[in-house]
């Protein structure tokens, strides 16, 4: 699993470059996210554009990643494929995370341009 990060004025973007977040990768994902979200802006946007499959372990890893961040920080999700989006909505995780159709939409919201 590879996570890359970049910072804007208002957010740290963490991009997932694997197609699956599942039981086989969940622990590594949590560890990688802890490192990727250490410090930086208060808002973190997790870009899931490359992810086409997520299971309950992957979902749990994303929730755990949010919980291991400082409470003053926020984790938003962007670029969910229809399959991944469906998992978040069926499990009601769309009430926990703010979901954006694209990374650009998430960043535009941060800039106050709607979202």
C-alpha positions as CSV (number, residue, x, y, z in Angstrom):
1,X,0.0,0.0,0.0
2,X,1.3,3.4,-0.8
3,X,0.0,6.7,0.6
4,X,1.3,10.0,-0.6
5,X,0.7,13.3,1.0
6,X,0.7,16.9,-0.1
7,X,-0.3,20.1,1.8
8,X,-2.4,23.0,0.6
9,X,-3.0,26.2,2.7
10,X,-6.0,24.5,4.3
11,X,-5.6,20.8,4.1
12,X,-3.3,17.8,4.0
13,X,-4.2,15.5,1.1
14,X,-3.5,11.8,1.6
15,X,-3.8,9.9,-1.6
16,X,-4.3,6.1,-1.6
17,X,-2.7,4.5,-4.6
18,X,-4.1,0.9,-4.2
19,X,-7.3,-0.4,-5.5
20,X,-8.4,-2.2,-2.4
21,X,-8.5,-1.5,1.4
22,X,-9.4,-4.9,2.9
23,X,-8.5,-7.1,5.8
24,X,-5.1,-7.9,4.3
25,X,-4.1,-4.2,4.3
26,X,-6.1,-2.7,7.2
27,X,-3.3,-2.8,9.8
28,X,-0.7,-1.4,7.4
29,X,-3.2,1.3,6.3
30,X,-3.8,2.5,9.9
31,X,0.0,2.6,10.5
32,X,0.6,4.5,7.2
33,X,-2.2,6.9,8.0
34,X,-0.8,7.6,11.4
35,X,2.5,8.6,9.8
36,X,0.8,10.5,7.0
37,X,-1.4,12.6,9.3
38,X,1.2,13.4,11.9
39,X,1.3,17.2,12.1
40,X,0.1,19.5,9.3
41,X,-3.1,21.3,8.7
42,X,-6.2,20.7,10.8
43,X,-8.1,19.2,7.9
44,X,-7.1,16.0,6.2
45,X,-8.7,14.9,2.9
46,X,-8.3,11.2,2.1
47,X,-8.4,10.8,-1.6
48,X,-9.9,7.4,-2.4
49,X,-10.1,7.9,-6.2
50,X,-8.0,4.8,-6.9
51,X,-9.9,2.6,-4.5
52,X,-12.5,0.3,-6.1
53,X,-13.1,-2.0,-3.2
54,X,-13.4,-1.7,0.6
55,X,-14.5,-4.3,3.1
56,X,-15.5,-3.9,6.8
57,X,-11.9,-4.1,7.9
58,X,-10.9,-1.3,5.5
59,X,-13.9,0.7,6.7
60,X,-12.8,0.1,10.3
61,X,-9.2,1.2,9.4
62,X,-10.5,4.5,8.1
63,X,-12.6,5.0,11.2
64,X,-9.6,4.1,13.4
65,X,-7.4,6.6,11.4
66,X,-9.9,9.3,12.2
67,X,-9.9,8.4,15.9
68,X,-6.1,8.4,16.2
69,X,-6.0,12.0,14.9
70,X,-6.1,14.9,17.4
71,X,-9.8,15.7,18.1
72,X,-9.3,19.2,16.7
73,X,-8.6,17.8,13.3
74,X,-11.0,16.6,10.7
75,X,-10.9,13.8,8.2
76,X,-12.9,14.2,5.0
77,X,-13.2,11.6,2.2
78,X,-13.0,12.4,-1.5
79,X,-13.3,10.6,-4.8
80,X,-15.2,7.5,-3.7
81,X,-16.1,5.1,-6.5
82,X,-19.8,4.1,-6.6
83,X,-19.0,0.8,-4.9
84,X,-17.0,2.4,-2.1
85,X,-19.6,5.2,-1.7
86,X,-22.3,2.5,-1.3
87,X,-20.4,0.9,1.5
88,X,-20.1,4.2,3.4
89,X,-23.8,5.0,2.9
90,X,-25.1,1.5,3.8
91,X,-23.1,1.5,7.0
92,X,-24.2,5.1,7.7
93,X,-20.6,6.2,7.8
94,X,-21.7,9.1,5.6
95,X,-23.0,10.6,8.8
96,X,-19.5,10.4,10.4
97,X,-17.5,11.6,7.4
98,X,-18.1,14.3,4.9
99,X,-18.0,12.7,1.5
100,X,-17.0,14.6,-1.7
101,X,-17.4,13.3,-5.2
102,X,-13.9,14.5,-6.2
103,X,-10.8,15.9,-4.6
104,X,-11.4,19.2,-6.4
105,X,-14.8,19.4,-4.8
106,X,-13.4,18.8,-1.4
107,X,-10.7,21.5,-1.9
108,X,-13.2,24.0,-3.3
109,X,-15.3,23.5,-0.2
110,X,-12.2,24.4,1.9
111,X,-11.7,27.5,-0.2
112,X,-15.3,28.6,0.5
113,X,-16.5,27.9,-3.0
114,X,-19.3,25.5,-2.1
115,X,-19.1,21.7,-2.3
